[in-house]
Amino acid sequence: MVVVASGETERRALPHLLAHLKDEGVFAEDVRIPPRNGSLNVQMAEKLIKAAWYEDVGSPPDKIIVLVDVDARAPPGVLRPFEQDLPSRLGADISARVLCAYAQWHLEAWYFGDTANLRDYLGGSVGSVDTSKPDEIENPKRHLKQILGHRVYTARVSEEIASALHGPTIADRSPSFRGLVNATLNGST
């Protein structure tokens, strides 16, 4: 399986967040992201998928998940262009199943879904957000930067945090992360 996502934070964090799925025989072989300063749109997703497909002709991926940040907008509206336009743009040469999933704000909201392990990583409080509904935390990246204190939030720090968290706990509390897990496991979001 290959995941197409928006940036370096996702590229580093997703393998850790999805690591528990290895027990199900599923793992992210690769996380593809746009080149520096590029944004993830349908055209970029097409390029990344084709690159992943044709790069290793011997064993191309059987499933590709496109993970889109919807930034609190209604997921169906944001995902629609990917779901409707990508299949025809990819053509018949790419036989991998292409599915879409979303992060309601940003991937960082998912970190608050595993409050206990996030608290352990931080060595203290997770701040004043309602962690019972991580998908509803407005601007979770900014909040995470604030509670990190003197540490600068980078993709490497995001990877450290993700590696300290428990994916099944996050899936229990975050509908958007559960959608990614479901797409990864059985193709339904």
C-alpha positions as CSV (number, residue, x, y, z in Angstrom):
1,M,0.0,0.0,0.0
2,V,1.1,3.5,-0.8
3,V,-0.2,6.6,0.9
4,V,-0.3,10.0,-0.9
5,A,-0.4,12.8,1.6
6,S,0.3,16.6,1.8
7,G,3.7,16.9,3.5
8,E,6.8,15.8,5.3
9,T,4.9,15.6,8.7
10,E,2.6,13.0,7.2
11,R,5.5,11.2,5.4
12,R,7.3,10.7,8.7
13,A,4.3,10.1,11.1
14,L,1.9,7.9,9.1
15,P,4.1,4.7,9.2
16,H,4.1,5.0,13.0
17,L,0.4,5.7,13.3
18,L,-0.5,2.8,11.1
19,A,2.2,0.4,12.5
20,H,-0.5,-1.6,14.4
21,L,-2.0,-2.7,11.1
22,K,1.0,-4.9,10.4
23,D,-0.7,-7.6,12.5
24,E,-3.5,-7.5,9.9
25,G,-0.9,-7.9,7.1
26,V,-1.2,-4.3,5.9
27,F,1.6,-1.8,6.0
28,A,2.4,1.5,4.3
29,E,5.3,0.6,1.9
30,D,5.7,4.3,1.1
31,V,4.2,7.7,1.8
32,R,4.4,10.0,-1.2
33,I,4.2,13.8,-0.8
34,P,4.4,16.7,-3.2
35,P,7.8,18.3,-3.9
36,R,8.8,21.1,-1.6
37,N,6.2,23.8,-1.3
38,G,3.8,21.9,-3.6
39,S,0.2,21.4,-2.6
40,L,-1.9,18.2,-2.8
41,N,-4.5,18.6,-5.4
42,V,-5.9,16.1,-7.9
43,Q,-3.2,16.8,-10.5
44,M,-0.4,16.3,-7.9
45,A,-2.1,13.2,-6.6
46,E,-2.1,11.8,-10.1
47,K,1.6,12.5,-10.5
48,L,2.5,10.9,-7.2
49,I,0.4,7.9,-7.9
50,K,1.9,7.3,-11.3
51,A,5.4,7.8,-10.0
52,A,4.7,5.1,-7.3
53,W,3.1,2.8,-9.8
54,Y,5.7,3.0,-12.5
55,E,8.8,3.2,-10.3
56,D,8.8,-0.4,-9.3
57,V,7.2,-2.4,-12.1
58,G,8.0,-5.7,-10.5
59,S,5.7,-5.2,-7.6
60,P,3.4,-2.1,-7.9
61,P,1.2,-1.3,-4.9
62,D,-2.2,-3.0,-4.7
63,K,-3.8,-0.1,-2.9
64,I,-3.2,3.6,-2.8
65,I,-4.7,5.8,-0.2
66,V,-4.9,9.6,-0.8
67,L,-5.0,11.4,2.5
68,V,-6.4,14.9,2.3
69,D,-6.5,17.6,5.0
70,V,-10.0,19.1,4.8
71,D,-9.3,21.9,7.3
72,A,-12.7,21.7,9.0
73,R,-14.6,21.9,5.7
74,A,-17.2,19.2,4.9
75,P,-15.2,16.1,3.8
76,P,-17.5,15.1,0.9
77,G,-16.9,18.5,-0.8
78,V,-13.2,18.4,-0.5
79,L,-12.8,14.7,-1.4
80,R,-15.2,14.8,-4.3
81,P,-12.7,16.0,-6.9
82,F,-10.2,13.3,-5.9
83,E,-12.8,10.6,-5.9
84,Q,-14.4,11.7,-9.2
85,D,-11.4,12.9,-11.3
86,L,-8.6,10.6,-10.2
87,P,-9.9,7.3,-11.7
88,S,-10.2,8.8,-15.2
89,R,-6.9,10.6,-14.9
90,L,-5.1,7.5,-13.9
91,G,-6.6,5.4,-16.7
92,A,-6.7,1.6,-17.0
93,D,-3.0,1.1,-16.7
94,I,-3.1,1.5,-13.0
95,S,-5.0,-1.3,-11.5
96,A,-4.4,-0.5,-7.9
97,R,-7.4,0.4,-5.9
98,V,-7.3,4.2,-5.1
99,L,-9.2,5.3,-2.0
100,C,-9.5,8.6,-0.3
101,A,-9.4,9.4,3.4
102,Y,-9.2,12.7,5.3
103,A,-7.9,14.4,8.4
104,Q,-10.6,16.8,9.7
105,W,-8.1,19.5,10.5
106,H,-4.6,18.2,10.3
107,L,-2.9,15.0,11.3
108,E,-1.8,16.6,14.6
109,A,-5.4,16.4,15.8
110,W,-5.0,12.6,15.9
111,Y,-2.2,12.9,18.4
112,F,-4.7,14.2,21.0
113,G,-6.7,11.0,20.5
114,D,-4.2,9.2,22.6
115,T,-4.0,11.6,25.5
116,A,-2.2,9.3,27.9
117,N,0.8,8.6,25.6
118,L,0.8,12.2,24.3
119,R,1.0,13.4,27.9
120,D,3.9,11.0,28.6
121,Y,5.7,12.2,25.5
122,L,5.3,15.8,26.6
123,G,6.1,15.1,30.2
124,G,3.0,17.1,31.3
125,S,-0.3,18.6,30.3
126,V,-1.9,18.5,26.9
127,G,-3.3,21.9,27.5
128,S,-6.9,23.0,27.6
129,V,-8.4,21.3,24.5
130,D,-11.2,18.7,24.7
131,T,-9.3,15.6,23.8
132,S,-12.4,13.4,23.8
133,K,-13.1,14.7,20.3
134,P,-9.8,15.2,18.6
135,D,-11.3,15.9,15.2
136,E,-13.0,19.0,16.6
137,I,-9.8,20.6,17.9
138,E,-9.4,23.8,15.9
139,N,-5.9,24.3,14.6
140,P,-4.4,21.4,16.5
141,K,-0.9,22.1,15.0
142,R,-0.8,25.5,16.7
143,H,-2.0,24.1,20.0
144,L,0.7,21.4,19.8
145,K,3.3,24.0,19.1
146,Q,2.2,25.9,22.2
147,I,2.3,22.9,24.5
148,L,5.7,21.8,23.3
149,G,7.1,24.9,25.1
150,H,10.7,25.5,24.1
151,R,10.9,22.7,21.6
152,V,10.4,23.7,17.9
153,Y,7.7,21.6,16.2
154,T,9.2,20.0,13.1
155,A,8.4,16.9,11.0
156,R,11.0,15.1,13.0
157,V,9.3,16.0,16.3
158,S,6.0,14.9,14.8
159,E,7.5,11.6,13.9
160,E,8.8,11.2,17.5
161,I,5.3,11.9,18.8
162,A,3.6,9.5,16.4
163,S,6.0,6.8,17.4
164,A,5.0,7.2,21.0
165,L,1.2,6.9,20.3
166,H,-1.1,3.9,20.0
167,G,-3.1,3.8,16.8
168,P,-6.1,1.7,18.0
169,T,-6.6,4.3,20.8
170,I,-6.7,7.1,18.3
171,A,-9.0,5.2,16.0
172,D,-11.5,4.8,18.9
173,R,-11.6,8.5,19.4
174,S,-11.1,10.1,16.0
175,P,-13.6,9.3,13.2
176,S,-11.3,10.7,10.5
177,F,-8.4,8.5,11.7
178,R,-10.7,5.5,11.9
179,G,-11.7,6.3,8.2
180,L,-8.0,6.1,7.2
181,V,-7.6,2.8,9.1
182,N,-10.8,1.4,7.5
183,A,-9.6,2.4,4.0
184,T,-6.3,0.8,4.7
185,L,-7.8,-2.4,6.0
186,N,-10.8,-3.0,3.8
187,G,-11.3,-0.2,1.4
188,S,-14.2,1.6,3.1
189,T,-14.0,5.0,4.5
